Amino acid sequence: MIASTAMPTTTPMPTTTPMPTTTTTTTTIQQL
């Protein structure tokens, strides 16, 4: 029953629009 409530595997995250790498660079700059 719990498995049914789990996130639908039929609709996985769109790989066509991956997280922007630009955001990662900004975070590194803040750390510096």
C-alpha positions as CSV (number, residue, x, y, z in Angstrom):
1,M,0.0,0.0,0.0
2,I,2.9,2.4,0.9
3,A,4.5,1.6,-2.4
4,S,1.5,2.9,-4.3
5,T,1.8,6.3,-2.6
6,A,5.5,6.5,-3.6
7,M,6.5,8.9,-6.4
8,P,5.3,7.7,-9.8
9,T,8.2,6.0,-11.6
10,T,6.3,6.3,-14.8
11,T,7.1,10.1,-14.9
12,P,10.7,10.5,-13.9
13,M,12.5,13.8,-13.8
14,P,13.1,15.3,-17.3
15,T,16.7,14.6,-18.2
16,T,16.4,17.2,-21.0
17,T,16.4,20.0,-18.5
18,P,19.1,19.2,-15.9
19,M,20.0,21.5,-13.0
20,P,21.8,24.6,-14.3
21,T,25.5,24.4,-13.6
22,T,25.6,28.2,-13.4
23,T,24.0,28.0,-9.9
24,T,26.8,25.7,-8.7
25,T,29.5,28.2,-9.7
26,T,27.7,31.0,-7.8
27,T,27.7,28.9,-4.6
28,T,31.4,28.2,-4.9
29,I,32.1,32.0,-5.3
30,Q,30.2,32.7,-2.1
31,Q,32.2,30.1,-0.2
32,L,35.4,31.8,-1.3
